[in-house]
Structures are given as C-alpha cells and as structure tokens.
Amino acid sequence: MASSKISLLFPFFLSIIFISSPFFCEADEEDDLLKGINAYRASLNLTTLTKNDNAECLADKLADGFKNQPCTNSTGANTVPGTEPQFPNYPNLLAKCHLNASVTRDGAVMPACVPNLIPSLVLTNFTQSQYSDNLNETKYTGIGIGSDGDWIVVVLTTSTAEGNYATATTTTSAASPISKTSAIYHLLFLVVIASYFLRPESSFRC
C-alpha cells in the first residue's frame, strides 16, 4: 500500500525537481525574455526576432564570463553608452562558437545584470534603457539569449553577411568547389595514367 502511494507521488516530486533546477529556470527566463521582446517589437509594428543558434552560443559564453561580476549601477543596461563591459577574450569566444568577426560586425551584444533575473525587470532592462535603440531597429532579424547567475545577454543578428552570425565553415565554403573539382581532376588523371602503364601491352620493348 505504501509503495503504491510512493509510486503515485513520484511524478509530482520529479516535476518539482525539474522546475527547481537551474537549467529549467534559465531556459524559462530566456524564453520569457524572447516573448517579451517580440511583443515589444510587435507593438511597434516591427517583425519578430527568430532564434539564431550561433548568436545564442555567443550569448551563453558571454553570460558565463560575466557571472562572477556583481550587479552595480555601472553594469549591464545601466552603463553609460560607450562604457559597456569590454570583452578582452572576444575573439576566443567567437572561435568557440565557430564564428569570426566578419559575420558579427553588424550585430549587437547587450548584457544586463538583474538580481535573481526577475522577468519583468529583465524585460525593462532592455526595452526601457539604451538597449531599446537596438530593439527598435528594423535591420535586426535574429536573436540569441544566454544567462548565468544574475546576468543575461542578448545578441541581435541581421540577415546580411556582415551580421548573420553564420559559422566560419559556411562563410568560406564558396571557394571550396573549385579546389574540390581540381583535386578530382588530378585524381582521375593519375588513375588514367596508372591504368595505361599497368596494361601488359603497354610495356616497353627493345
């Protein structure tokens, strides 16, 4: 009897574990912010932003780097324009997400620090701050969001080659067909030559 009660309560305890886990909370906060930003843009008759996996990767890396910094009046959206936190290891973070500077030039990186990442405060840190200028831009079409601790980072992308956050392999693939074709022709040439000299009738005679 006792075991049957435990089995009935097991799904309840399991759901509590998932809801209270950091992973679940972070994903929830990021989804809430995305919905809030898209609702904000819809109120301005702007297109909604779609998720960009590479931008999300970079946002995650940046948030992880910020997590040990406390929230102050000079961090995140509260900073004076032009004095935002610098990213000394930015090239390394791009490389970890298989990106390079040429495809991120027109994008926007917006970190914010909000104690406990309260959803309503997180949203206003983007829609009612200097970051709203970026959110009001029509050129941005994609978004990546990452969070860690009290920090949440939004990365905006464009549909152009200078800001689409395409992977480095994708951006360099245009030149590859020529080199691949050249290699195939060389290989076929060697096969033909080898087959000719390996035939019995092609042996040299005095």
Secondary structure in CASP SS format (residue, H / E / C, confidence):
PFRMAT SS
TARGET T0000
AUTHOR 0000-0000-0000
METHOD secondary structure of the structure
MODEL  1
M C 1.00
A H 1.00
S H 1.00
S H 1.00
K H 1.00
I H 1.00
S H 1.00
L H 1.00
L H 1.00
F H 1.00
P H 1.00
F H 1.00
F H 1.00
L H 1.00
S H 1.00
I H 1.00
I H 1.00
F H 1.00
I H 1.00
S H 1.00
S C 1.00
P H 1.00
F H 1.00
F H 1.00
C H 1.00
E H 1.00
A H 1.00
D H 1.00
E H 1.00
E H 1.00
D H 1.00
D H 1.00
L H 1.00
L H 1.00
K H 1.00
G H 1.00
I H 1.00
N H 1.00
A H 1.00
Y H 1.00
R H 1.00
A H 1.00
S H 1.00
L C 1.00
N C 1.00
L C 1.00
T C 1.00
T C 1.00
L C 1.00
T E 1.00
K E 1.00
N C 1.00
D H 1.00
N H 1.00
A H 1.00
E H 1.00
C H 1.00
L H 1.00
A H 1.00
D H 1.00
K H 1.00
L H 1.00
A H 1.00
D H 1.00
G H 1.00
F H 1.00
K C 1.00
N C 1.00
Q C 1.00
P C 1.00
C C 1.00
T C 1.00
N C 1.00
S C 1.00
T C 1.00
G H 1.00
A H 1.00
N H 1.00
T C 1.00
V C 1.00
P C 1.00
G C 1.00
T C 1.00
E C 1.00
P C 1.00
Q C 1.00
F C 1.00
P C 1.00
N C 1.00
Y H 1.00
P H 1.00
N H 1.00
L H 1.00
L H 1.00
A H 1.00
K H 1.00
C C 1.00
H C 1.00
L C 1.00
N C 1.00
A H 1.00
S H 1.00
V H 1.00
T C 1.00
R C 1.00
D C 1.00
G C 1.00
A E 1.00
V E 1.00
M E 1.00
P E 1.00
A E 1.00
C E 1.00
V C 1.00
P H 1.00
N H 1.00
L H 1.00
I C 1.00
P H 1.00
S H 1.00
L H 1.00
V H 1.00
L H 1.00
T H 1.00
N H 1.00
F H 1.00
T H 1.00
Q C 1.00
S C 1.00
Q C 1.00
Y C 1.00
S H 1.00
D H 1.00
N H 1.00
L H 1.00
N C 1.00
E C 1.00
T C 1.00
K C 1.00
Y E 1.00
T E 1.00
G E 1.00
I E 1.00
G E 1.00
I E 1.00
G E 1.00
S E 1.00
D E 1.00
G C 1.00
D C 1.00
W E 1.00
I E 1.00
V E 1.00
V E 1.00
V E 1.00
L E 1.00
T E 1.00
T E 1.00
S C 1.00
T C 1.00
A C 1.00
E C 1.00
G C 1.00
N C 1.00
Y C 1.00
A C 1.00
T C 1.00
A H 1.00
T H 1.00
T H 1.00
T H 1.00
T C 1.00
S H 1.00
A H 1.00
A H 1.00
S H 1.00
P H 1.00
I H 1.00
S H 1.00
K H 1.00
T H 1.00
S H 1.00
A H 1.00
I H 1.00
Y H 1.00
H H 1.00
L H 1.00
L H 1.00
F H 1.00
L H 1.00
V H 1.00
V H 1.00
I H 1.00
A H 1.00
S H 1.00
Y H 1.00
F H 1.00
L H 1.00
R C 1.00
P H 1.00
E H 1.00
S H 1.00
S C 1.00
F C 1.00
R C 1.00
C C 1.00
END
